[in-house]
Amino acid sequence: MGALSGKVGFVTGGASGIGLATAERFAAEGAQVVVADLDEGRGKKAADRLGGRFECLDVGDATAWATCVERVRAQEGGLDLLHLNAGAGTYPPGSGTAPGQAFDITAMPDDAYRRIMSTNVDGVVFGVRAAIPALRARGGGAIVVTASVAGLIPYAPEPIYSMTKHALVGYVRALAPLLVEHQITLNAICPGIVETKMLGPTAAKRAREAGLPVAQPSVIADAIFGAVTSDQTGQLLVTIAGRPPAHYEFAPVVGLGPAEP
């Protein structure tokens, strides 16, 4: 029996990359897995291979989230683990705007902005909100959000992407203490460069040529498994190829704490 035997895990962006690797790890540890994605072909194939079920889900749609979680409760019997992984860059692959080009905020279309905010921020807020009642009904559970090192440092090539990941970092840090009474942990994984569909083979090749570490999705999935099986909450786990996951701590802001005696 695996460490997650009897658990139900739900993974967004589960058709590829980090999400798929996490779904595979959850299933290998005995969990019943629900794979959620907009890519029905790859998502169904992954779910079938893992003995799980597929949900076609637009994570930026609050109503779809509520319906989806209710379906999980009805069909899988409940929810224990939630990996909010679905993410997007400012411009989708094939849009003609590559990460290597200089970012121009004055030229960014409104639809590009709304798309990334809907996926990266709304998708996490709506997902947590929909899942909490289901997790409470099971006596608690674990939520892990895929943030990024771009949420800890300024990432000039993609300022809007960096902004969304900073938002997730702040959200996790602020909300986690409020969920302790419900026995729900909430943590964020902050990967460095990972070989995923969003990065693309060209960018991965350039990173390696520049001597930068490029992690495989399975490495990030290992860190996520560690997070959901830990009793720690509100943690930011920096996960970079070739290094063990490291807890990131912000420096305290002087003058905002209790007055010194």
N, C-alpha and C positions, 0 to 999 in steps of 0.2 A: 504493500500500500504506500502511495506517495504522500508527501507532506500536505498536499491539497485535496486528498481523497474526501469526497462528500461535499466539496465546495463547488459553487457555480461562479464562473468567471466571465466577465463581459469585457470585450476589447474593441475599442473603436479604431478605425484605420487598420483593421486586422487582416486585410487582404494581402499586405506586403510589408516589407521593411521591419521596423521595430515592433509594430503591432502583430504581425504574423509570427515573429520570433517569440513574442510574449505568449501568444495563444498556444504555440507549440510547447513552450516551457510549462505553462499551466496544465495542458493536457498530459504531458509527460509525468507531471507530479500528481495526476489523478483527478484533476478538476474536470467538471463538465463545462465546456467552453461555448460561448456564443460569440461569433465573429460578426462585427458590424462594419459596414463599409458601403460606399456608393458603387464600387466595382463589383457588380453582381457575379460576373463570370469567375473572377479570381477568388472572390469572397466565398462563394458556394463551394468551389473546389477545395479551398482550405478547410472550411468547416466540415465537409464530408470526410476529408482525409483524417481529421482529428476526432471524428465521431461526435461532432458538435452540431450546431445549428447556425444558419446565417440570417442576419437581419440587414436589410437595406435601409440605411439610416443617414439622413442629412443631419449632422450633429448641430447645425445652426438653427434647427427648427424645434422650438420648445414643445409644440404639440406632438410632433413625432417622437420626441424623447419620452413624454409621458405615456404614450401608447406603447412604445417599444418596451419600456420597463414593466408595464402591466402584463405584456405578453410573456416576458421572461418569468415573471412571478407565476403566471398561469401554467406555462409549459415546462419550465425547469424547476418550479417549486419554490423559487426564491433567488436571492442574489447575495453573494458574499464578497466578491472581488471585482473591482472596476478599474480598468486601465484606460484612461482618457488620453489616447495617443494621436488621434486624427489631427493632422496639421497641414498647413499650406504656406508657401512662400508668397511674396507680394504678387509675383507674376507666375502663372502656371507654366510648366514645361511646354515648349513649342510656341510660346506667345511672341517670340521674336526679341524678348528682352532677357538677356542672360545675366547671371550674377556677376560676371566679370565686367559688365558695363557700369559706368558711373551712375549712381542713383540720382534722379532729378525729381525732387518732391513737387516741383511746379508742373511736371508732365504726368504725374500719376493719375490715372483715371479713377473716378469715383467707384466704378464697379470693382476695380482691383482692390481698393481699400475695403469696401464692404465685404468682399469675398474673404479676405484674410482675417478680418475681425470676426466674421461669422464663424469661420472654422476654428481659429485658434483661441478665441476668447469666449464667444457665446457658447461654443460647443462644450467647453469645460464647465462654465457656470450652469448651463441648462442640464448637463449630464449629472453634476453633483446634486443639484436640486431634485432631479427626478429620482436619483438612486437612494438618497438618504432614507426615505420611509421604508424602502425594501431592505436596506441594510439593518435598520433598527428592528425590523420585524424578525430578523435572524439573530438578534442579540448583539449586533455589531458587524464589523467587516473592515475592509481595507480599500482605500482609493489611492491610486498613483497617477499623477499627471506627468506627461512628457513635456518638460520645459526645454531649456537649452542653456549652454554656457553663454549664449547671446542674450539671456535674461539676467546675467550677472555682470556682464561687461558691455561696453558700447560696441556695436557691430555695424560699422559705417557702411559696408556694402548693401545692407538690408535694414535700414532704420525702422521701417514699419514692422517687419518680422521681429526685430530686437525689442520693439515696444511691446508687442503682444506677449513675448516670453517674459519680459519684466513684469507684465501684468499678472501672469500666472504665478510667478515667484511670490509676488506680494499677496495674491489671493490665498495661496497655500499657507503662507506664514500667518496670515491674519485669521483664516477660518479654522485651521487645525485645532487650536485650543478650545473652540466652541463645540467641537465634535467629540471631545474626550469623554464627556458624560454619557454619550451614546455608544461608547466602546468602538468608535470608528476612527481609524488612523487615516491621515491625509498627508502624503509626501510627494515631492517632485523630483524627478530624474532630470538632470541637466547634462545631456551628452555633449561631447565635442563633435568632431566630424564623424559622421556615420555613413556608410555606404548604403544609401537608400535610393528609391525612385526619385525623391525630391532633389537629392544632391545631383544625381545623374552621373554616368560613367566618365564624362569629360572632366567635370569638376573633381571627381575622385582621383582621376589620373594626375591632374595638375597638383592636387594637394600632396600626393605621394612624391611627385617629382620635386616639390618644394621641401620635402623632408617632414611634412606634417603627419601626425598619427591619424590613421583612418580606421575606425572600429567597425567590426561586423555587427549586425543587429543582434546576434545571439549574445554578445557581450553585454549589451544594454538590457536584454531580457533577463540575464543573470542578476543584474542589479535590481531590476523590478521585482523579481522573485524574492530577493533578500528583503526588499522593502515591505512586501505584503505579508511576509512571515515574521516581521519584526514588530515589537510593541512600541517602537519609536514613532513619533508623529511630528509634523511640521518641519521635516528634514529636507534639505536641498542636497542631493547626492550628485556630485560632479563625477561623470563617468567618461574617461578618456582612454583610448586604446593603449594597452600596455601598462595601465595603472589600476590599482584597486579603487572601487568607489570611495570618494572622499566627501565627508560632510563639510559643507561650505557655511561659514559663519560671517554675518555682517558685523562690522564694528559698531559698538553702541554709540548712540547720539548723546553726547555730554549735555547735561542740563535738563533732560526730559524725564529722568527717573526720580525716585523719592529724594527729598532733600537730605543732605548729609547731616548727621547730628553734630 
